[in-house]
């Protein structure tokens, strides 16, 4: 995860135990979610898309 090496903070959340989260995210994982705006970026994505998403 090259962006983590440059200071990106990531929280991993296991959705297996939550039916609601599994239903919401099960077909889209991994999903990046911004804590400041709530915006989400679904897989597939590349480093360039992540950089744009974080701006």
C-alpha positions as CSV (number, residue, x, y, z in Angstrom):
1,X,0.0,0.0,0.0
2,X,2.2,2.8,-1.2
3,X,0.0,5.6,0.0
4,X,0.1,4.3,3.5
5,X,3.9,4.5,3.4
6,X,3.4,8.2,2.7
7,X,1.2,8.9,5.7
8,X,-2.3,7.9,4.5
9,X,-4.3,6.7,7.6
10,X,-6.3,3.6,7.0
11,X,-8.8,1.8,9.2
12,X,-9.7,-1.7,8.3
13,X,-13.2,-2.8,9.1
14,X,-14.3,-6.4,8.9
15,X,-17.9,-6.5,7.6
16,X,-18.3,-10.3,8.1
17,X,-20.1,-10.0,11.5
18,X,-22.6,-7.3,10.4
19,X,-25.5,-8.2,8.2
20,X,-26.2,-4.5,7.4
21,X,-22.6,-3.7,6.5
22,X,-22.3,-6.9,4.5
23,X,-25.4,-6.0,2.5
24,X,-24.1,-2.4,2.0
25,X,-20.5,-3.2,1.0
26,X,-20.4,-6.9,0.2
27,X,-20.2,-6.5,-3.6
28,X,-18.1,-3.4,-3.6
29,X,-15.1,-4.2,-1.3
30,X,-12.6,-3.0,-0.8
31,X,-14.2,0.5,-0.3
32,X,-12.4,3.6,0.7
33,X,-14.5,6.1,2.7
34,X,-13.5,9.6,3.6
35,X,-14.2,10.5,7.2
36,X,-14.5,14.2,6.5
37,X,-17.1,14.0,3.7
38,X,-18.5,10.4,3.8
39,X,-17.6,10.0,0.1
40,X,-16.8,6.5,-1.0
41,X,-14.6,5.0,-3.7
42,X,-15.5,1.4,-4.7
43,X,-13.1,-1.2,-6.1
44,X,-11.6,-1.3,-8.7
45,X,-9.4,1.7,-8.2
46,X,-5.7,2.5,-8.8
47,X,-3.3,4.8,-7.1
48,X,-4.1,7.8,-9.3
49,X,-7.8,7.4,-8.6
50,X,-7.1,7.3,-4.8
51,X,-5.0,10.4,-5.0
52,X,-7.8,12.3,-6.9
53,X,-10.4,11.0,-4.4
54,X,-8.3,12.4,-1.5
55,X,-8.0,15.9,-3.0
